[in-house]
Amino acid sequence: MKKVLLLLILLNSSFLFAQSEWAPKGAIWHYNYPSETGIQYTTIESVGDTIIHGIECKILQTSLNLDPVRVYSYYNDGIVWVTKKGPFHKLYDFNANIGDTWQVIDVFGRCQTDSLATVIVDRIGDTTINNIQLSYIVVRFLTSARWGFECYGTSGTSYKIIENIGALGYMFPQSFCAIDFPYPCSLRCYSDSKLGTFETGIADSCNLTVTEINENLLKKSIAIYPNP
């Protein structure tokens, strides 16, 4: 009887740790996308696999409110790597210890002279999402320039990054060199066929859109009669 119970515990533990994968095909991320017309959303979707520089990697397609861009990423031994073109750069390192650093790249290449920045790990830990235990790291940028995993980041801001889900801001670090440019930010929800759906609670639904037009219509729908 004890052997049966031990086997069940081992099987259950392997389930908790084995059901995770970085960007399986069909995985989709929804993010806030502030614009002049209100709060909209943008997405990143894992649309397939390909070979880049001899490495099998995931095709990540940005869409909705952003010019469609394909970014290529792969996971190896606790590290997520990414490229748009050229060499791969480290995106996340879940093997990192407090105080470890690495360089990240702005895959969108908006800044010609400021495409790399350094992050440092402030905290590490574990969290459980949908009965699956995942590691997380908390990082900040070691630069005086404006960089962040969140839109319009500021120096010293910390960013939590969860294994298989990515940053709770935007997936990719961004250099905010363009003035009045609408940057994506703030993860609303993530879903895939293995982990299921994870919602951060910052929006009532993944694809909620709140525009000034809707707000104006709402205001117009409230009236007092007769009009004096």
Secondary structure, DSSP 8 states (H G I E B T S, - for coil): -HHHHHHHHHHHHHHHHHS--SS-TT-EEEEEEEETTEEEEEEEEEEEEEEETTEEEEEEEEESSS--EEEEEEEETTEEEEESSSS-EEEEETT--TT-EEEEE-TT---SS--EEEEEEEEEEEEEETTEEEEEEEEEE--SS-EESSTT--TT--EEEETTTEESS-SS-EE--STT----EEEEEEEETTTEEEE-SSSSSTT--EEHHHHHHHHHT---SS--
